[in-house]
Every structure is written in C-alpha cells, then in structure tokens.
Amino acid sequence: MGMEDPRRQRIVVLGSGPALASATRDNTFFLIDSSAGSLLIDCAGSPFHKLLRAGVDPERLKGVILTHAHPDHAYGLPSLVHELWLFGRREALHIYANGHTHGVVRTLLDAFELREKPVPLELHFIPSEETFLLLETDLYAVYTSPVRHQVPTNAVRFASRVSGKVAVWSSDTSPCRELVSLARGAELLFQECSVEELHPFHCTPEQVGELAGEAQVGEVILVHCHPNLVKEPYLTIAEIRKQYHGRVQFAQDFDIYEL
C-alpha cells in the first residue's frame, strides 16, 4: 500500500452523498494522500475500511480535519480510533476542529472510552479566522475559513507545493464571501449542492454557479447533492452554467483526482 511516486498527491472521494446516504453514495468525506502523510477531511462511515480500499496504509494517516459536528461528517471518528488501536498504531493522530466540534468529539470518544486507549490523540483548534494556516509541510499547506451553516463550520483549502495546484472543500454552507475568498483561483472546488430551493444553510445549483464564477475556479465537483439533483444531472448542470462556464461534474465514491 501507499503511493509509488514520492511526490504524487491525490484526492480520493471516500463518500459523495448527502446526510441521507444511498446505495451508491455514502456520506461525503475525503482523503488527501501525499508522501508527507495522508489526511482525512471529515470522517463518515467505515473510514479504516475505506483507507484500505483506497490503497493507503492506515499508519500513514497523519490527521483528521473535521469541518463541523453534524453526524454525517463526524460519526466515523470513534470507529477510526478504535480500529487504529486494534491495528496496533502508536503514533499520535491529530484531530483538527473548531470549538463546537471539539466538544462533540470529546463526547463521542468518551462514550466509547477511546481517549484512554493507547492511540495518542492530539486535538487542535480551528479558530474562526479567515484563510487560517492550519498546517504545512514542505509539500503542502492547508488553510481554513469559517462558512455559513447551521452550526460552526469550516471550509478547507489544500495548496500543493509540488504542483502548485489548489483544491478547496466547501463543506456544508450557503453562499458566502468567506468561501469565495478561500476558493479564489483553485483548480478544484469540491462543492456541496444540497438543495433545489433557496435555503439558509445550503446551496442551490444556481448559487453554486454564482460562487464558482466569482471565485474563478477551474473545475467544480459536486458533492452532498440532493437525490433529485443527481437524478436529473443535465438540468442541475444547466442551472450552474447560467453563471459558471468551467467544467462541472458529479463526484462518485472512490473517484480519484490527481494534484
């Protein structure tokens, strides 16, 4: 397992669906795989199993970035920690989350007595600060910004220092200036498109087009989509193209994007 090219960086879509999973799409979360170590963005169902399916040695997992504390984005964390313990891991696992999400994480881990297991857990706070440098290595830098959702939520920007390419994850959010700023000029925008009608906490297809056009991103990959939007993909894309003329596609579970 692992990456053959020591400078290769890739994104694996471990889940592409909304809060209500389907037979073909699990809840949305992602793997960033790099020779500097792997990261999860959110942690939904069967994360250990999906790391293996993606060809990643779980020992190479450096950390988990939790965007917010809704179940479909965080419920897999106790399972991940438990299976890493059974796997024999001793290296610290870094968990990055905002203050609200930290409280939920502690409750989840304590419910299963997982903070007492021999997998060291290091919790790091994500502040409510725009374009905050969360972590960096010689190969990449990761930034976060708060976005607009029902609970405190962060979007994530991954900037490769190998290829110079940028990928951004919107997480769950309505359109907002913070997301446009964070996504500015990114090659890839993994964008939620959860609703058909205007909603205070999520984006419609037309709103996706507006923010992608304003941010001048190279490509939009739709995730966390309402089933009706996936059922009629051409209509969804047509709505987006009213404001955005770049490439648009729907993510599928286990799609891979090279950086």
Beta strands, then each sheet from edge to edge (+ up, - down):
strand 1: 9-15
strand 2: 29-34
strand 3: 38-41
strand 4: 61-65
strand 5: 93-97
strand 6: 121-125
strand 7: 132-136
strand 8: 140-147
strand 9: 153-160
strand 10: 166-169
strand 11: 188-192
strand 12: 219-223
strand 13: 247-250
strand 14: 256-258
sheet 1: 6+ 5+ 4+ 3+ 2- 1+ 14-
sheet 2: 7+ 8- 9+ 10- 11- 12- 13-
end
